Amino acid sequence: MHALVHNTPPDLPLGRYLRDHFSVFDFTSARLTLPTKTFSGQHTFSVGDKEVELYEVGPAHHVGDLVARVGDVVCTGDVFFHGDHPPHWAGPLQNIINACELVLSFDPRVIIPGHGRPTDQAALEEHLVYLRTVQREVHRCYEAGLSAEKTMDELFQRQDFYPHLGLPERLMIVIELEHSHLSGSSSPSVLELSSKAAAWSYR
């Protein structure tokens, strides 16, 4: 992130976007911490007198997503962004929908999203409606032969397409990835996806 913020050309959309959104952060102190234990499916362990249940739900936001359940509290990781359009980098959308449905099946009292304030089941149910709407519209536009860019433009020509959610350019990432899953082609790189989102934002 430090290299992207400081070494990308500032006169191109991606360089400008990275500086506008991330230059306030100091990434130089970040250190990679490798896992000491891995698992597939489900893993349960104790922290003091608390039992923690981990559930594998990726690939969704990323390839290694999991949700953590501690009693009636569930930490969703980045399969749930509360208050903004989410940028999902792996997908497909159905995997993200399945992950959110799994969280609801736990009947949690508190849900802690990867981004946004802690909330409740009603907010996640609302987010699921959003995800299913995006999935339906993207599939409809794909079947009609529209490109990812045309799909994005069509969605945001409507004044009612989730105007309360922030950072709408992130949806460009989701649409591009869903198109790659639908076509069976290889997924674009993070830089390609970020560049397209930044270009749409400034356009």
C-alpha positions as CSV (number, residue, x, y, z in Angstrom):
1,M,0.0,0.0,0.0
2,H,2.9,2.4,0.8
3,A,4.3,1.8,-2.7
4,L,1.0,2.1,-4.4
5,V,0.2,5.4,-2.7
6,H,3.6,6.9,-3.3
7,N,4.8,5.3,-6.6
8,T,1.7,5.3,-8.8
9,P,1.6,8.2,-11.3
10,P,-0.4,11.0,-9.6
11,D,-1.8,12.2,-13.0
12,L,-3.6,8.9,-13.7
13,P,-6.9,8.0,-12.0
14,L,-5.5,5.2,-9.9
15,G,-2.7,7.3,-8.5
16,R,-5.0,10.2,-7.8
17,Y,-7.6,7.9,-6.2
18,L,-5.0,6.2,-3.9
19,R,-3.6,9.5,-2.7
20,D,-7.1,10.9,-2.2
21,H,-8.2,8.0,-0.1
22,F,-5.1,6.5,1.5
23,S,-2.4,9.1,1.8
24,V,-3.4,9.9,5.4
25,F,-2.3,6.5,6.6
26,D,1.2,5.4,7.5
27,F,1.9,1.9,6.1
28,T,5.6,1.9,6.8
29,S,5.2,0.2,10.2
30,A,3.1,-2.6,8.9
31,R,4.6,-6.1,9.5
32,L,3.4,-9.4,8.0
33,T,2.3,-11.8,10.7
34,L,2.1,-15.4,9.4
35,P,-0.5,-17.9,10.8
36,T,0.7,-20.4,13.3
37,K,-2.3,-22.7,12.6
38,T,-4.5,-23.3,9.6
39,F,-7.7,-25.1,9.1
40,S,-10.5,-25.9,6.6
41,G,-14.2,-25.9,7.3
42,Q,-14.6,-25.2,11.0
43,H,-12.3,-24.7,13.9
44,T,-13.1,-24.2,17.6
45,F,-10.8,-23.0,20.4
46,S,-10.9,-21.3,23.7
47,V,-9.8,-17.9,24.9
48,G,-10.0,-17.9,28.6
49,D,-13.5,-19.1,29.4
50,K,-14.8,-18.1,26.0
51,E,-15.3,-20.6,23.2
52,V,-14.6,-19.2,19.7
53,E,-16.0,-20.9,16.6
54,L,-14.4,-20.1,13.2
55,Y,-16.1,-20.9,10.0
56,E,-14.5,-20.9,6.6
57,V,-16.6,-18.9,4.0
58,G,-14.2,-18.0,1.3
59,P,-13.6,-17.4,-1.5
60,A,-15.9,-14.4,-1.0
61,H,-14.4,-11.0,-0.3
62,H,-11.0,-12.7,-0.5
63,V,-9.9,-16.3,-0.9
64,G,-9.5,-17.0,2.8
65,D,-12.5,-15.4,4.4
66,L,-13.9,-16.7,7.7
67,V,-16.5,-15.6,10.3
68,A,-16.0,-15.8,14.0
69,R,-18.7,-16.7,16.5
70,V,-18.4,-16.0,20.2
71,G,-21.7,-16.8,21.9
72,D,-24.3,-14.5,20.5
73,V,-21.8,-12.2,18.8
74,V,-20.6,-12.8,15.3
75,C,-17.6,-11.1,13.6
76,T,-18.2,-11.3,9.9
77,G,-14.9,-10.1,8.5
78,D,-15.2,-8.3,5.2
79,V,-18.1,-10.4,3.8
80,F,-20.3,-7.6,5.4
81,F,-19.6,-3.9,4.8
82,H,-22.1,-1.7,6.8
83,G,-22.8,1.7,5.2
84,D,-20.7,1.5,2.0
85,H,-20.7,-0.4,-1.3
86,P,-18.3,-3.3,-0.7
87,P,-15.3,-4.1,-2.9
88,H,-15.3,-7.9,-3.1
89,W,-12.1,-9.2,-4.7
90,A,-12.8,-12.9,-5.1
91,G,-16.5,-13.9,-5.2
92,P,-18.6,-15.0,-6.9
93,L,-21.5,-13.0,-5.3
94,Q,-23.3,-16.2,-4.4
95,N,-20.5,-17.1,-2.0
96,I,-20.8,-13.8,-0.3
97,I,-24.6,-14.2,0.0
98,N,-24.1,-17.7,1.4
99,A,-21.7,-16.3,4.0
100,C,-24.2,-13.7,5.2
101,E,-26.9,-16.3,5.3
102,L,-24.7,-18.5,7.5
103,V,-24.2,-15.6,9.9
104,L,-28.0,-15.1,10.2
105,S,-28.4,-18.8,10.8
106,F,-26.6,-18.3,14.1
107,D,-29.3,-15.9,15.3
108,P,-26.8,-13.4,16.6
109,R,-27.6,-10.6,19.0
110,V,-24.7,-8.5,17.8
111,I,-23.0,-8.5,14.4
112,I,-19.6,-6.9,14.0
113,P,-18.9,-6.1,10.3
114,G,-15.5,-5.9,8.7
115,H,-16.3,-2.2,7.9
116,G,-18.8,-0.1,9.7
117,R,-20.4,0.0,13.2
118,P,-21.6,-3.0,15.1
119,T,-25.2,-3.8,14.3
120,D,-27.9,-6.4,14.3
121,Q,-29.6,-9.0,12.2
122,A,-32.0,-6.5,10.5
123,A,-29.0,-4.6,9.0
124,L,-27.5,-7.8,7.7
125,E,-30.8,-8.8,6.2
126,E,-31.0,-5.4,4.5
127,H,-27.5,-6.0,3.1
128,L,-28.6,-9.4,1.8
129,V,-31.4,-7.7,-0.2
130,Y,-28.7,-5.4,-1.6
131,L,-26.4,-8.3,-2.6
132,R,-29.2,-10.2,-4.2
133,T,-30.3,-7.1,-6.1
134,V,-26.8,-6.5,-7.4
135,Q,-26.5,-10.1,-8.4
136,R,-29.8,-10.1,-10.2
137,E,-29.1,-6.8,-12.1
138,V,-25.5,-7.8,-13.0
139,H,-26.7,-11.2,-14.4
140,R,-29.5,-9.5,-16.3
141,C,-27.1,-7.0,-17.9
142,Y,-24.5,-9.7,-18.6
143,E,-27.1,-11.8,-20.4
144,A,-28.2,-8.7,-22.4
145,G,-24.6,-8.4,-23.6
146,L,-23.7,-5.2,-21.6
147,S,-20.1,-4.7,-20.6
148,A,-19.1,-4.2,-16.9
149,E,-18.8,-0.4,-17.6
150,K,-22.2,-0.3,-19.3
151,T,-23.8,-2.3,-16.4
152,M,-22.3,0.2,-13.9
153,D,-23.6,3.1,-15.9
154,E,-27.1,1.6,-16.1
155,L,-27.3,1.0,-12.4
156,F,-26.3,4.5,-11.4
157,Q,-28.5,6.2,-14.0
158,R,-31.2,5.2,-11.5
159,Q,-31.6,7.7,-8.7
160,D,-32.8,5.0,-6.4
161,F,-29.9,2.6,-6.6
162,Y,-28.8,2.6,-2.9
163,P,-28.0,6.3,-2.7
164,H,-27.4,6.1,1.0
165,L,-24.3,3.8,0.5
166,G,-20.9,5.4,0.2
167,L,-18.1,4.8,-2.3
168,P,-20.2,3.6,-5.2
169,E,-17.1,3.2,-7.4
170,R,-16.4,0.0,-5.5
171,L,-19.3,-1.7,-7.2
172,M,-17.3,-1.5,-10.4
173,I,-14.9,-4.1,-8.8
174,V,-17.8,-6.4,-7.9
175,I,-19.3,-6.2,-11.4
176,E,-16.0,-6.9,-13.2
177,L,-15.4,-9.9,-11.0
178,E,-18.9,-11.3,-11.4
179,H,-18.6,-10.9,-15.2
180,S,-15.3,-13.0,-15.1
181,H,-17.1,-15.7,-13.1
182,L,-20.1,-15.7,-15.5
183,S,-17.8,-15.9,-18.6
184,G,-15.4,-18.4,-17.0
185,S,-12.5,-16.2,-17.7
186,S,-9.6,-15.4,-15.3
187,S,-10.2,-12.7,-12.8
188,P,-8.6,-9.3,-13.4
189,S,-5.8,-8.3,-11.1
190,V,-6.3,-6.1,-8.0
191,L,-4.5,-3.3,-9.9
192,E,-6.8,-3.7,-13.0
193,L,-9.9,-3.7,-10.8
194,S,-8.7,-0.7,-8.8
195,S,-7.9,1.3,-11.9
196,K,-11.3,0.7,-13.4
197,A,-13.0,1.8,-10.1
198,A,-10.9,4.9,-9.9
199,A,-11.5,5.8,-13.6
200,W,-15.3,5.4,-13.1
201,S,-15.2,7.5,-9.9
202,Y,-13.6,10.5,-11.6
203,R,-15.6,10.1,-14.8
